[in-house]
Amino acid sequence: GEITEASSAEFTVDCHELYASPPLGGLVKTEDGEEVFAVVRSISTAPIDPTRRPVARGKNEPDRDAVYRKNPQLEKLLRTEFLATIVGHRANGGYHQYLPPQPPKIHTFIHACSTEEILSFTQKIEFLPLLLFGPMPLGDEVTAAFLRASATSHPDPGSFLLASGREISRLLNRDFQRLNALLRRIRP
């Protein structure tokens, strides 16, 4: 997809294909110039024109695919977009797990990161405060989804999750209820 809104801490991406968003907690990056990395925090599919709500069309159809085959215009009337929280950038040959000096530009293309890129980016976990203490709703769910998905990129997923859990324990040492709930969510 491509960025349609951007700020210093987050951006909105309009997917080029309906329902073609990376998963919740997925790591994505910008393609132009300085690479900016972000975690998918919310995914939605809605009408392009917000004044025209979708109506049920499947009463006499066997499944959802049949509805889309019979109504091919639906793919042109709906769009999938996602919001992503910026967790770092790459500059001067290295990864920096803090906000970049400038937000990405509108119409910059976004791609899901490869397993190798996820592994490289998550060698350090200094980005966790951006996810845990940012203004996003459901931040703990997004953080847990990102850590579970990222663990699969590591040769020893358990060690990665253990190190992440230790860092989360340090950051949330005064909020035991939140800490325990989050640690339960990152278990493989």
Helices and strands as residue ranges (DSSP letters): E 2-6, E 10-14, E 27-30, E 35-47, H 64-70, H 74-77, E 78-91, E 94-96, E 110-112, H 115-121, H 128-132, H 139-151, H 157-171, H 176-186
